[in-house]
Amino acid sequence: MRFDAVHQFASRALSHEGKTALRQLQAFDDHHYRAWFSPDYFMLGEDRPEPTRSQWSTLKKRFKRLQRDVFIFKDHGQQGDLYYIDFGFFFEV
């Protein structure tokens, strides 16, 4: 997929109430991507400073609902002030 199409997809997947939490999309040589996004996506607060497993699972399901041929890598988390999720796309040979 073209980078701009992947960027648009990630932006849509990481949107909430019409505003995207996507801050940067990183492409790797093996054709997978890392979406860096704001903690605002998870709507965290003092009572819940970290996203739950359920929130991560819901995010992964959202990616898959929007694009059937997407796969999500197990690696996801936080680095600095941003969260990240790694994903790629299945393709036929």
N, CA, C and O atoms as CSV, one atom per row, in Angstrom:
chain,resi,resn,atom,element,x,y,z
A,1,MET,N,N,0.840,-1.191,0.000
A,1,MET,CA,C,0.000,0.000,0.000
A,1,MET,C,C,0.881,1.249,0.000
A,1,MET,O,O,1.983,1.256,0.550
A,2,ARG,N,N,0.375,2.282,-0.619
A,2,ARG,CA,C,1.099,3.553,-0.620
A,2,ARG,C,C,1.078,4.154,0.782
A,2,ARG,O,O,0.126,3.976,1.542
A,3,PHE,N,N,2.159,4.873,1.103
A,3,PHE,CA,C,2.301,5.443,2.434
A,3,PHE,C,C,1.128,6.361,2.777
A,3,PHE,O,O,0.617,6.313,3.896
A,4,ASP,N,N,0.697,7.193,1.832
A,4,ASP,CA,C,-0.394,8.119,2.134
A,4,ASP,C,C,-1.696,7.378,2.425
A,4,ASP,O,O,-2.487,7.840,3.247
A,5,ALA,N,N,-1.939,6.242,1.771
A,5,ALA,CA,C,-3.132,5.448,2.049
A,5,ALA,C,C,-3.052,4.815,3.443
A,5,ALA,O,O,-4.046,4.765,4.168
A,6,VAL,N,N,-1.867,4.336,3.806
A,6,VAL,CA,C,-1.670,3.753,5.138
A,6,VAL,C,C,-1.814,4.835,6.207
A,6,VAL,O,O,-2.401,4.593,7.262
A,7,HIS,N,N,-1.283,6.017,5.939
A,7,HIS,CA,C,-1.397,7.134,6.880
A,7,HIS,C,C,-2.864,7.496,7.097
A,7,HIS,O,O,-3.294,7.718,8.229
A,8,GLN,N,N,-3.621,7.554,6.021
A,8,GLN,CA,C,-5.043,7.880,6.124
A,8,GLN,C,C,-5.783,6.808,6.927
A,8,GLN,O,O,-6.636,7.127,7.756
A,9,PHE,N,N,-5.454,5.538,6.678
A,9,PHE,CA,C,-6.059,4.440,7.418
A,9,PHE,C,C,-5.752,4.543,8.911
A,9,PHE,O,O,-6.658,4.452,9.740
A,10,ALA,N,N,-4.472,4.734,9.257
A,10,ALA,CA,C,-4.073,4.819,10.664
A,10,ALA,C,C,-4.713,6.022,11.346
A,10,ALA,O,O,-5.133,5.942,12.500
A,11,SER,N,N,-4.783,7.121,10.633
A,11,SER,CA,C,-5.415,8.324,11.176
A,11,SER,C,C,-6.881,8.064,11.498
A,11,SER,O,O,-7.393,8.490,12.533
A,12,ARG,N,N,-7.542,7.358,10.592
A,12,ARG,CA,C,-8.963,7.033,10.808
A,12,ARG,C,C,-9.124,6.053,11.970
A,12,ARG,O,O,-10.018,6.217,12.800
A,13,ALA,N,N,-8.267,5.043,12.031
A,13,ALA,CA,C,-8.356,4.042,13.098
A,13,ALA,C,C,-8.097,4.651,14.466
A,13,ALA,O,O,-8.637,4.183,15.468
A,14,LEU,N,N,-7.282,5.683,14.514
A,14,LEU,CA,C,-6.931,6.320,15.789
A,14,LEU,C,C,-7.717,7.606,16.024
A,14,LEU,O,O,-7.271,8.489,16.757
A,15,SER,N,N,-8.873,7.705,15.405
A,15,SER,CA,C,-9.718,8.886,15.579
A,15,SER,C,C,-10.795,8.623,16.611
A,15,SER,O,O,-11.281,7.503,16.765
A,16,HIS,N,N,-11.150,9.673,17.307
A,16,HIS,CA,C,-12.221,9.625,18.292
A,16,HIS,C,C,-12.934,10.967,18.241
A,16,HIS,O,O,-12.314,12.021,18.378
A,17,GLU,N,N,-14.234,10.912,18.044
A,17,GLU,CA,C,-15.048,12.127,17.966
A,17,GLU,C,C,-14.515,13.118,16.937
A,17,GLU,O,O,-14.477,14.323,17.186
A,18,GLY,N,N,-14.105,12.603,15.782
A,18,GLY,CA,C,-13.671,13.446,14.682
A,18,GLY,C,C,-12.259,14.002,14.776
A,18,GLY,O,O,-11.841,14.777,13.915
A,19,LYS,N,N,-11.520,13.619,15.808
A,19,LYS,CA,C,-10.154,14.113,15.991
A,19,LYS,C,C,-9.194,12.928,16.070
A,19,LYS,O,O,-9.414,11.988,16.834
A,20,THR,N,N,-8.133,12.983,15.275
A,20,THR,CA,C,-7.184,11.871,15.279
A,20,THR,C,C,-6.137,12.047,16.376
A,20,THR,O,O,-5.709,13.159,16.685
A,21,ALA,N,N,-5.742,10.920,16.948
A,21,ALA,CA,C,-4.678,10.908,17.953
A,21,ALA,C,C,-3.335,10.561,17.316
A,21,ALA,O,O,-2.303,10.594,17.987
A,22,LEU,N,N,-3.343,10.222,16.007
A,22,LEU,CA,C,-2.112,9.861,15.308
A,22,LEU,C,C,-1.153,11.051,15.288
A,22,LEU,O,O,-1.538,12.161,14.919
A,23,ARG,N,N,0.079,10.817,15.682
A,23,ARG,CA,C,1.093,11.872,15.678
A,23,ARG,C,C,2.168,11.632,14.622
A,23,ARG,O,O,2.719,12.577,14.058
A,24,GLN,N,N,2.462,10.346,14.358
A,24,GLN,CA,C,3.481,10.024,13.357
A,24,GLN,C,C,3.268,8.596,12.890
A,24,GLN,O,O,2.861,7.731,13.665
A,25,LEU,N,N,3.546,8.357,11.617
A,25,LEU,CA,C,3.502,7.013,11.069
A,25,LEU,C,C,4.897,6.690,10.559
A,25,LEU,O,O,5.465,7.428,9.755
A,26,GLN,N,N,5.434,5.587,11.032
A,26,GLN,CA,C,6.789,5.173,10.683
A,26,GLN,C,C,6.714,3.913,9.819
A,26,GLN,O,O,6.069,2.934,10.196
A,27,ALA,N,N,7.374,3.940,8.665
A,27,ALA,CA,C,7.418,2.776,7.770
A,27,ALA,C,C,8.752,2.060,7.935
A,27,ALA,O,O,9.793,2.703,8.073
A,28,PHE,N,N,8.722,0.746,7.922
A,28,PHE,CA,C,9.927,-0.063,8.055
A,28,PHE,C,C,10.227,-0.774,6.736
A,28,PHE,O,O,9.341,-0.945,5.899
A,29,ASP,N,N,11.480,-1.185,6.558
A,29,ASP,CA,C,11.916,-1.839,5.327
A,29,ASP,C,C,11.164,-3.143,5.048
A,29,ASP,O,O,11.023,-3.536,3.890
A,30,ASP,N,N,10.683,-3.812,6.091
A,30,ASP,CA,C,9.951,-5.075,5.896
A,30,ASP,C,C,8.465,-4.848,5.625
A,30,ASP,O,O,7.671,-5.788,5.664
A,31,HIS,N,N,8.098,-3.604,5.352
A,31,HIS,CA,C,6.737,-3.214,4.968
A,31,HIS,C,C,5.732,-3.262,6.117
A,31,HIS,O,O,4.533,-3.410,5.879
A,32,HIS,N,N,6.196,-3.141,7.342
A,32,HIS,CA,C,5.248,-2.959,8.427
A,32,HIS,C,C,5.357,-1.515,8.892
A,32,HIS,O,O,6.285,-0.798,8.518
A,33,TYR,N,N,4.409,-1.102,9.705
A,33,TYR,CA,C,4.308,0.298,10.115
A,33,TYR,C,C,4.168,0.398,11.621
A,33,TYR,O,O,3.696,-0.524,12.287
A,34,ARG,N,N,4.585,1.532,12.137
A,34,ARG,CA,C,4.380,1.845,13.551
A,34,ARG,C,C,3.637,3.176,13.614
A,34,ARG,O,O,4.111,4.198,13.118
A,35,ALA,N,N,2.476,3.137,14.228
A,35,ALA,CA,C,1.690,4.354,14.431
A,35,ALA,C,C,1.971,4.878,15.827
A,35,ALA,O,O,1.744,4.181,16.816
A,36,TRP,N,N,2.460,6.094,15.907
A,36,TRP,CA,C,2.701,6.777,17.177
A,36,TRP,C,C,1.494,7.665,17.433
A,36,TRP,O,O,1.098,8.444,16.566
A,37,PHE,N,N,0.913,7.553,18.613
A,37,PHE,CA,C,-0.300,8.314,18.876
A,37,PHE,C,C,-0.364,8.834,20.307
A,37,PHE,O,O,0.307,8.347,21.216
A,38,SER,N,N,-1.198,9.837,20.453
A,38,SER,CA,C,-1.372,10.528,21.723
A,38,SER,C,C,-2.141,9.665,22.719
A,38,SER,O,O,-3.013,8.894,22.319
A,39,PRO,N,N,-1.832,9.783,24.010
A,39,PRO,CA,C,-2.589,9.073,25.040
A,39,PRO,C,C,-4.058,9.505,25.079
A,39,PRO,O,O,-4.890,8.824,25.678
A,40,ASP,N,N,-4.375,10.633,24.443
A,40,ASP,CA,C,-5.760,11.110,24.393
A,40,ASP,C,C,-6.695,10.076,23.773
A,40,ASP,O,O,-7.889,10.064,24.070
A,41,TYR,N,N,-6.159,9.207,22.910
A,41,TYR,CA,C,-6.999,8.192,22.282
A,41,TYR,C,C,-7.689,7.327,23.335
A,41,TYR,O,O,-8.857,6.972,23.179
A,42,PHE,N,N,-6.972,6.987,24.402
A,42,PHE,CA,C,-7.501,6.102,25.433
A,42,PHE,C,C,-8.312,6.837,26.503
A,42,PHE,O,O,-8.902,6.198,27.375
A,43,MET,N,N,-8.348,8.152,26.447
A,43,MET,CA,C,-9.073,8.949,27.440
A,43,MET,C,C,-8.662,8.549,28.863
A,43,MET,O,O,-9.493,8.141,29.674
A,44,LEU,N,N,-7.384,8.675,29.139
A,44,LEU,CA,C,-6.841,8.326,30.447
A,44,LEU,C,C,-7.049,9.474,31.424
A,44,LEU,O,O,-7.243,10.619,31.016
A,45,GLY,N,N,-7.008,9.168,32.690
A,45,GLY,CA,C,-7.154,10.188,33.722
A,45,GLY,C,C,-6.402,9.784,34.965
A,45,GLY,O,O,-5.687,8.782,34.968
A,46,GLU,N,N,-6.557,10.551,36.012
A,46,GLU,CA,C,-5.865,10.242,37.265
A,46,GLU,C,C,-6.306,8.903,37.829
A,46,GLU,O,O,-5.510,8.190,38.440
A,47,ASP,N,N,-7.572,8.559,37.627
A,47,ASP,CA,C,-8.074,7.281,38.129
A,47,ASP,C,C,-7.622,6.098,37.269
A,47,ASP,O,O,-7.654,4.953,37.720
A,48,ARG,N,N,-7.199,6.379,36.023
A,48,ARG,CA,C,-6.738,5.332,35.117
A,48,ARG,C,C,-5.574,5.882,34.300
A,48,ARG,O,O,-5.778,6.346,33.178
A,49,PRO,N,N,-4.342,5.838,34.848
A,49,PRO,CA,C,-3.188,6.442,34.172
A,49,PRO,C,C,-2.641,5.622,32.996
A,49,PRO,O,O,-1.914,6.165,32.164
A,50,GLU,N,N,-2.972,4.336,32.910
A,50,GLU,CA,C,-2.477,3.461,31.851
A,50,GLU,C,C,-3.661,2.798,31.148
A,50,GLU,O,O,-4.674,2.510,31.784
A,51,PRO,N,N,-3.541,2.555,29.843
A,51,PRO,CA,C,-4.618,1.831,29.153
A,51,PRO,C,C,-4.704,0.391,29.640
A,51,PRO,O,O,-3.690,-0.232,29.955
A,52,THR,N,N,-5.903,-0.119,29.697
A,52,THR,CA,C,-6.114,-1.502,30.131
A,52,THR,C,C,-5.895,-2.457,28.960
A,52,THR,O,O,-5.817,-2.033,27.807
A,53,ARG,N,N,-5.797,-3.736,29.267
A,53,ARG,CA,C,-5.686,-4.746,28.207
A,53,ARG,C,C,-6.908,-4.696,27.306
A,53,ARG,O,O,-6.806,-4.884,26.094
A,54,SER,N,N,-8.051,-4.443,27.898
A,54,SER,CA,C,-9.287,-4.345,27.139
A,54,SER,C,C,-9.248,-3.178,26.148
A,54,SER,O,O,-9.716,-3.307,25.017
A,55,GLN,N,N,-8.697,-2.055,26.568
A,55,GLN,CA,C,-8.586,-0.906,25.672
A,55,GLN,C,C,-7.662,-1.212,24.495
A,55,GLN,O,O,-7.965,-0.849,23.359
A,56,TRP,N,N,-6.536,-1.882,24.762
A,56,TRP,CA,C,-5.634,-2.270,23.679
A,56,TRP,C,C,-6.340,-3.247,22.738
A,56,TRP,O,O,-6.219,-3.130,21.518
A,57,SER,N,N,-7.061,-4.192,23.288
A,57,SER,CA,C,-7.781,-5.177,22.484
A,57,SER,C,C,-8.833,-4.503,21.609
A,57,SER,O,O,-8.990,-4.858,20.441
A,58,THR,N,N,-9.541,-3.551,22.160
A,58,THR,CA,C,-10.542,-2.810,21.400
A,58,THR,C,C,-9.897,-2.035,20.263
A,58,THR,O,O,-10.456,-1.965,19.168
A,59,LEU,N,N,-8.741,-1.458,20.502
A,59,LEU,CA,C,-8.023,-0.728,19.453
A,59,LEU,C,C,-7.628,-1.681,18.323
A,59,LEU,O,O,-7.796,-1.355,17.148
A,60,LYS,N,N,-7.108,-2.847,18.675
A,60,LYS,CA,C,-6.729,-3.833,17.660
A,60,LYS,C,C,-7.937,-4.259,16.833
A,60,LYS,O,O,-7.842,-4.395,15.613
A,61,LYS,N,N,-9.063,-4.468,17.491
A,61,LYS,CA,C,-10.290,-4.845,16.786
A,61,LYS,C,C,-10.747,-3.726,15.863
A,61,LYS,O,O,-11.256,-3.993,14.774
A,62,ARG,N,N,-10.576,-2.493,16.276
A,62,ARG,CA,C,-10.953,-1.354,15.440
A,62,ARG,C,C,-10.130,-1.350,14.146
A,62,ARG,O,O,-10.674,-1.149,13.061
A,63,PHE,N,N,-8.825,-1.572,14.268
A,63,PHE,CA,C,-7.968,-1.655,13.083
A,63,PHE,C,C,-8.499,-2.727,12.126
A,63,PHE,O,O,-8.594,-2.500,10.920
A,64,LYS,N,N,-8.842,-3.894,12.675
A,64,LYS,CA,C,-9.285,-5.016,11.847
A,64,LYS,C,C,-10.671,-4.778,11.238
A,64,LYS,O,O,-10.942,-5.234,10.127
A,65,ARG,N,N,-11.537,-4.081,11.944
A,65,ARG,CA,C,-12.852,-3.766,11.387
A,65,ARG,C,C,-12.744,-2.811,10.207
A,65,ARG,O,O,-13.504,-2.913,9.244
A,66,LEU,N,N,-11.802,-1.889,10.287
A,66,LEU,CA,C,-11.650,-0.902,9.229
A,66,LEU,C,C,-10.937,-1.460,7.995
A,66,LEU,O,O,-11.171,-0.993,6.881
A,67,GLN,N,N,-10.078,-2.447,8.188
A,67,GLN,CA,C,-9.304,-3.007,7.061
A,67,GLN,C,C,-9.114,-4.496,7.325
A,67,GLN,O,O,-8.338,-4.875,8.202
A,68,ARG,N,N,-9.798,-5.320,6.592
A,68,ARG,CA,C,-9.792,-6.762,6.849
A,68,ARG,C,C,-8.427,-7.410,6.686
A,68,ARG,O,O,-8.137,-8.403,7.354
A,69,ASP,N,N,-7.584,-6.873,5.815
A,69,ASP,CA,C,-6.290,-7.511,5.561
A,69,ASP,C,C,-5.160,-6.968,6.430
A,69,ASP,O,O,-3.988,-7.164,6.106
A,70,VAL,N,N,-5.486,-6.295,7.516
A,70,VAL,CA,C,-4.467,-5.780,8.427
A,70,VAL,C,C,-4.140,-6.853,9.474
A,70,VAL,O,O,-5.009,-7.628,9.874
A,71,PHE,N,N,-2.892,-6.885,9.902
A,71,PHE,CA,C,-2.535,-7.701,11.057
A,71,PHE,C,C,-1.780,-6.828,12.035
A,71,PHE,O,O,-1.059,-5.906,11.652
A,72,ILE,N,N,-1.960,-7.137,13.294
A,72,ILE,CA,C,-1.375,-6.342,14.367
A,72,ILE,C,C,-0.274,-7.166,15.022
A,72,ILE,O,O,-0.489,-8.317,15.402
A,73,PHE,N,N,0.901,-6.571,15.150
A,73,PHE,CA,C,2.005,-7.224,15.850
A,73,PHE,C,C,1.724,-7.223,17.357
A,73,PHE,O,O,0.989,-6.376,17.864
A,74,LYS,N,N,2.312,-8.168,18.044
A,74,LYS,CA,C,2.129,-8.237,19.495
A,74,LYS,C,C,2.735,-7.037,20.203
A,74,LYS,O,O,2.255,-6.617,21.256
A,75,ASP,N,N,3.796,-6.485,19.615
A,75,ASP,CA,C,4.490,-5.368,20.246
A,75,ASP,C,C,3.649,-4.089,20.150
A,75,ASP,O,O,3.293,-3.646,19.058
A,76,HIS,N,N,3.350,-3.526,21.281
A,76,HIS,CA,C,2.690,-2.230,21.379
A,76,HIS,C,C,3.041,-1.686,22.754
A,76,HIS,O,O,3.482,-2.436,23.625
A,77,GLY,N,N,2.851,-0.409,22.953
A,77,GLY,CA,C,3.166,0.139,24.264
A,77,GLY,C,C,3.365,1.629,24.254
A,77,GLY,O,O,2.751,2.360,23.476
A,78,GLN,N,N,4.233,2.061,25.133
A,78,GLN,CA,C,4.475,3.482,25.337
A,78,GLN,C,C,5.973,3.751,25.307
A,78,GLN,O,O,6.774,2.974,25.828
A,79,GLN,N,N,6.325,4.854,24.694
A,79,GLN,CA,C,7.701,5.328,24.713
A,79,GLN,C,C,7.633,6.840,24.829
A,79,GLN,O,O,7.099,7.521,23.954
A,80,GLY,N,N,8.169,7.346,25.900
A,80,GLY,CA,C,8.072,8.779,26.150
A,80,GLY,C,C,6.628,9.177,26.386
A,80,GLY,O,O,5.921,8.540,27.166
A,81,ASP,N,N,6.191,10.229,25.713
A,81,ASP,CA,C,4.831,10.738,25.889
A,81,ASP,C,C,3.828,10.126,24.918
A,81,ASP,O,O,2.647,10.473,24.956
A,82,LEU,N,N,4.276,9.224,24.051
A,82,LEU,CA,C,3.396,8.662,23.037
A,82,LEU,C,C,3.244,7.153,23.181
A,82,LEU,O,O,4.109,6.474,23.733
A,83,TYR,N,N,2.134,6.647,22.676
A,83,TYR,CA,C,1.900,5.217,22.577
A,83,TYR,C,C,2.155,4.796,21.145
A,83,TYR,O,O,2.137,5.627,20.237
A,84,TYR,N,N,2.395,3.504,20.936
A,84,TYR,CA,C,2.607,3.006,19.583
A,84,TYR,C,C,1.942,1.654,19.405
A,84,TYR,O,O,1.724,0.908,20.360
A,85,ILE,N,N,1.627,1.362,18.150
A,85,ILE,CA,C,1.107,0.062,17.766
A,85,ILE,C,C,1.709,-0.275,16.403
A,85,ILE,O,O,1.747,0.569,15.507
A,86,ASP,N,N,2.178,-1.507,16.253
A,86,ASP,CA,C,2.792,-1.964,15.005
A,86,ASP,C,C,1.784,-2.795,14.227
A,86,ASP,O,O,1.069,-3.618,14.797
A,87,PHE,N,N,1.737,-2.570,12.914
A,87,PHE,CA,C,0.796,-3.299,12.072
A,87,PHE,C,C,1.341,-3.432,10.669
A,87,PHE,O,O,2.291,-2.749,10.284
A,88,GLY,N,N,0.731,-4.316,9.916
A,88,GLY,CA,C,1.083,-4.529,8.521
A,88,GLY,C,C,-0.139,-5.035,7.791
A,88,GLY,O,O,-1.236,-5.077,8.349
A,89,PHE,N,N,0.054,-5.423,6.529
A,89,PHE,CA,C,-1.054,-5.876,5.707
A,89,PHE,C,C,-0.694,-7.183,5.035
A,89,PHE,O,O,0.427,-7.363,4.560
A,90,PHE,N,N,-1.662,-8.104,4.997
A,90,PHE,CA,C,-1.494,-9.351,4.252
A,90,PHE,C,C,-1.558,-9.018,2.778
A,90,PHE,O,O,-2.266,-8.096,2.372
A,91,PHE,N,N,-0.822,-9.766,1.978
A,91,PHE,CA,C,-0.926,-9.602,0.535
A,91,PHE,C,C,-0.751,-10.956,-0.119
A,91,PHE,O,O,-0.082,-11.838,0.420
A,92,GLU,N,N,-1.351,-11.114,-1.272
A,92,GLU,CA,C,-1.264,-12.369,-1.994
A,92,GLU,C,C,-0.059,-12.359,-2.904
A,92,GLU,O,O,0.260,-11.341,-3.517
A,93,VAL,N,N,0.618,-13.509,-2.991
A,93,VAL,CA,C,1.797,-13.640,-3.850
A,93,VAL,C,C,1.411,-14.309,-5.149
A,93,VAL,O,O,2.262,-14.514,-6.014
